[in-house]
Amino acid sequence: MNSSPRDRIEQWTDHAVAAPPNEQESSIVTSPSAAARTPASVAPLLRRVLLYNGVVALAIAVVGGAIGALQSGWRGVGAALLAAALTAVFLGLTSVSILVAHRLAGGDGTSPVFYAVILGTLLVKFVIFFIAMTALRYADVVDPLVFGLAVVAAVLGSLVGDAVAMMRTRVPYVSDVALPGDRADG
């Protein structure tokens, strides 16, 4: 007995978590158990962001150090190295805190634990930044111009690194779909 397409759609929407009536028509599984088997993770993206930000910090240290040496000698080198180190720490803390928060919250991005870790890290970064800027305000070991330009260059470079990492990393849009060819675990 053939049913109309409208009847089949109504039947399928009545059982939202069940597979379509004819399994051969759809290779997409939308059951909750499929969601448990294939969680979406941002870990590959954040690992790539950490790698690219490390490369940016190293480039800022080398290029900024060379320009700083030409600008104001060892004070310029120290300023560029310090700027590269601080930006690497701050940018790394952001990515690491998201990875840790994701793990502690069990992959639930809406969990209060997730937001507590992220906001706690943000607070720590503010305190470190305030202490570092207060300590460097009147320090004679760094050239403020070289330091400022190196920080700006590092932030812009990290933005480019984040964009490139986002474009090159394959992260699924949804976590509750098993694609054809995916192995069913369980």
PyMOL commands that set and color helices and strands:
alter all, ss='L'
color gray80, all
select helices_A, chain A and resi 5-14+23-25+32-37+43-72+74-104+112-136+144-168
alter helices_A, ss='H'
color red, helices_A
deselect
rebuild
show_as cartoon
